[in-house]
């Protein structure tokens, strides 16, 4: 069973940048997808970005052109570079891994707060 540990969240001013990291450990089966979701207070968890099949990158419309997802396969780590942050990006960001059996593992979440 995979475990995920996220890091890199914090408080930043509007227009600033943050980089999130998510490292997978434990028994890791071949990874089908790794990516990020977020949940703002009072809202449902929503998709942010992911990498599938090791190459295909997908982004939510709200973050296209501002966020970049990347992956270090050797380290089983995925990164989310977030630029031009806006107050509406404030949320808890969760890492998600889907393995070759389509089993899903979630991280514990990391808080991102963007002040105006």
C-alpha positions as CSV (number, residue, x, y, z in Angstrom):
1,X,0.0,0.0,0.0
2,X,1.3,3.4,-1.0
3,X,1.7,6.3,1.4
4,X,1.9,9.9,0.4
5,X,3.6,12.8,2.1
6,X,3.0,16.3,1.0
7,X,5.0,19.4,1.7
8,X,5.5,23.0,0.5
9,X,2.2,24.7,1.6
10,X,2.1,28.0,3.4
11,X,1.0,31.6,3.3
12,X,1.8,33.8,0.3
13,X,0.7,37.2,-1.0
14,X,-1.4,37.5,-4.1
15,X,0.8,37.2,-7.2
16,X,3.4,35.0,-5.3
17,X,4.5,31.5,-5.9
18,X,4.7,28.2,-4.0
19,X,5.9,24.7,-4.9
20,X,4.2,21.7,-3.5
21,X,5.8,18.3,-3.3
22,X,4.3,14.8,-2.9
23,X,6.5,11.8,-2.2
24,X,5.1,8.3,-2.5
25,X,6.5,5.5,-0.3
26,X,5.7,2.0,0.8
27,X,4.8,-0.8,-1.5
28,X,4.4,1.1,-4.8
29,X,2.8,-0.6,-7.7
30,X,3.2,0.9,-11.2
31,X,1.7,4.4,-11.0
32,X,-1.1,5.2,-13.5
33,X,-1.6,8.8,-12.3
34,X,-0.4,11.2,-9.7
35,X,-1.7,14.6,-9.1
36,X,-3.4,17.3,-7.0
37,X,-6.8,18.1,-5.8
38,X,-7.9,21.0,-3.5
39,X,-10.7,21.8,-1.2
40,X,-11.6,25.3,-0.1
41,X,-13.8,25.9,3.0
42,X,-17.4,25.1,2.4
43,X,-16.7,23.7,-1.1
44,X,-16.3,20.2,-2.6
45,X,-12.8,18.8,-3.4
46,X,-11.9,19.7,-7.0
47,X,-9.3,18.5,-9.5
48,X,-6.3,20.7,-10.0
49,X,-3.8,18.9,-12.1
50,X,-2.3,15.4,-12.8
51,X,0.1,13.4,-14.8
52,X,-1.1,10.2,-16.4
53,X,0.8,7.3,-18.0
54,X,4.0,9.2,-17.0
55,X,3.6,11.8,-19.6
56,X,0.1,13.3,-20.2
57,X,-0.5,16.4,-18.1
58,X,-4.0,17.6,-17.3
59,X,-5.0,20.9,-15.7
60,X,-8.2,22.5,-14.4
61,X,-9.2,25.5,-16.5
62,X,-8.8,27.7,-13.4
63,X,-5.1,27.0,-13.1
64,X,-4.0,26.7,-16.7
65,X,-1.0,28.9,-17.5
66,X,-0.3,29.5,-13.8
67,X,0.4,26.0,-12.4
68,X,2.8,23.4,-13.7
69,X,2.9,19.8,-12.6
70,X,6.0,17.7,-13.0
71,X,7.1,14.3,-11.8
72,X,10.4,12.6,-10.8
73,X,9.7,9.0,-11.5
74,X,13.0,7.8,-9.9
75,X,11.9,9.4,-6.6
76,X,8.1,8.7,-7.0
77,X,7.5,12.3,-6.4
78,X,5.2,14.8,-8.0
79,X,5.5,18.6,-7.9
80,X,3.1,21.4,-8.4
81,X,4.7,24.8,-9.2
82,X,2.1,27.4,-8.5
83,X,2.7,30.9,-9.9
84,X,0.6,34.1,-10.0
85,X,-1.4,32.8,-7.0
86,X,-4.8,34.4,-6.3
87,X,-6.8,34.5,-3.1
88,X,-9.3,32.0,-4.7
89,X,-6.5,29.5,-4.8
90,X,-6.6,29.3,-1.0
91,X,-7.4,25.7,0.0
92,X,-6.1,22.5,1.4
93,X,-4.2,20.8,-1.4
94,X,-4.3,17.0,-1.5
95,X,-2.0,14.7,-3.4
96,X,-3.6,11.7,-5.1
97,X,-2.0,8.5,-6.5
98,X,-3.8,6.0,-8.7
99,X,-1.9,2.7,-9.3
100,X,-2.0,0.2,-12.1
101,X,-5.0,-1.5,-10.4
102,X,-6.8,1.8,-10.2
103,X,-6.5,1.9,-6.4
104,X,-6.5,5.4,-5.0
105,X,-4.4,6.8,-2.2
106,X,-4.7,10.3,-0.8
107,X,-2.2,12.4,1.1
108,X,-3.0,14.1,4.3
109,X,-3.2,17.5,2.7
110,X,-1.2,20.8,2.9
111,X,-2.7,24.2,3.5
112,X,-2.2,27.0,0.9
113,X,-3.3,30.4,1.9
114,X,-3.1,33.4,-0.5
115,X,-3.6,36.8,1.0
116,X,-5.0,39.7,-1.0
